[in-house]
Amino acid sequence: MVILGHTIAFFKNSDKLLERGLDYTGRTHEVFAIQLLGKRLYIITSPTDVAAAYRDNIALKFDGHLNELLENFGFGADAIKRAWHKPEPGDWCYIPNNPVNPQQMNFIHLTEDIYKKQLLPGENMDDMCRGFLGALHQSLQWGQLGHCTTSVQGPRRRISLYSLCRVAMVDAATRSMFGSHLHDIEPRIVDYMLGFNDFAWMVFFRYPNIFGSPVTEPRKKIMDALKTFIQLPEDQRSEQSWSIKNIISAQEIVGIDMEARASVILMIFWAANSNEYNISFWVMAYLLYDDDIKELVRQETEAAWKSGKLDIKFLCANCPNMEAIFNEALRLNGGAMVSRVVLERTTIGGKDLLPGSSILIPSRQLHTNEDVWGSNVREFEAARFLKKKSLARHSSFRPFGGGSTYCPGRVLAKEEVYGFVAILLHRYDMKLADDPSHGGRKSPFPRLNDTTPALGITGPLKNMDVVVEMTNMLG
Ligand code: HEM
């Protein structure tokens, strides 16, 4: 086994470092290791090894990794102890027939259970999606687009696609979880979430805080707003989602401090926001750069409008071209690096993994494995997932992770992104604007920002936006 690379190379360009690792091992996709902040990280990239790692819930556990995450987000030792404590009769946190926690789970597992019940398909998920789409119907109105507009000429305006996606999607996710309460407490909550997400990798990878990190201020502003929200009497949180209400009740019972309470909500709030605006940006960009595909998807999505109302279930079940493009966008831009702590000696791909180290499953390297995807791995191919439907279930396609932490928001995410695209294409004629800085021609397709460690869907490189000319079709 080879010990490669180092911390600086990882933070400078994690993708390049991992590609160097693959080259070093002859691109066989065998397991290799790097040293990161003094710790050994095994990199797992072959489809069979990935499937084996996700199956191994004993030696490769997420719970070990979760403690690190909780600490990074603001949990102290007392809160961690309380959060893992399973209520037993006579305990301070034991309530017989507890309606919030009928199975008497520890707070961590109860929280996971609550957000799964919120996010997996069912009534709670539908409620959340309704809140999200309701917010989009408002924020995507012609008169509300000032925040992303660079110029207006009669019925036409020029907009920044990236700004549109960032603000509209984060605003909608915030309202779907907290109603209007968090906006009322902190009117700049969307900006702060965007600022936090731009540098959230620093929190995850414990980036050394030598010069004061850019994630500190947005994190503090969000935490302050969440602390105020949590302490509101319940009747003043009337628009909150089912899961937020239940998690706050569970926190009160277990008695963790306010910093830890707000940290839990921040983690979930962040998970709901960290991928959606970037994937919406890429899907829209692919459509805008190919008029034929855009027209195909417009016709597909238009069929889901019934008497002026969008039928979201119909939309998600009847748009094969949209589905193929969504998957291809996830494949090319999904950079999640799923991590597990090695708790017991175990073997993956014939290699012994030692306790005390961690594993990393980098989806970018899975999604560009030529043995699986062919020689055009780095190219966008709109029909790739249409031609071979089984690719969507391949072990080397992991935009939503897998195993015990398989993204519970994956179905909701699809409804939200499809809904966003369907509303835009229904209301507006959208086309690429001529770009004066490119001699009046269209700007080149934006490049993926692969320069910082990715936690999910990555955005474009700084200053590589898509400028769009929009015309209002609804008058
Ligand atoms: C295209 C959009 C999305 C992508 C690509 C995505 C991706 C992921 C990935 C890769 C993980 C696993 C992380 C790990 O194992 O370390 C994850 C977990 C999670 N996601 Fe998503 N996600 C998306 C949308 C959403 C949405 C909309 C929500 C909620 C509204 C959400 C909530 C969560 C939660 C709560 C977890 C943690 C699960 C756990 O640890 O048990 N995600 N997501």
Residues whose N, C-alpha, C, O or C-beta is under 5 A from the ligand:
A	BS01	HEM	Y115 A271 A272 N275 E276 I279 A336 V338 S339 R398 P399 F400 G401 S404 T405 Y406 C407 P408 G409 A413 G456
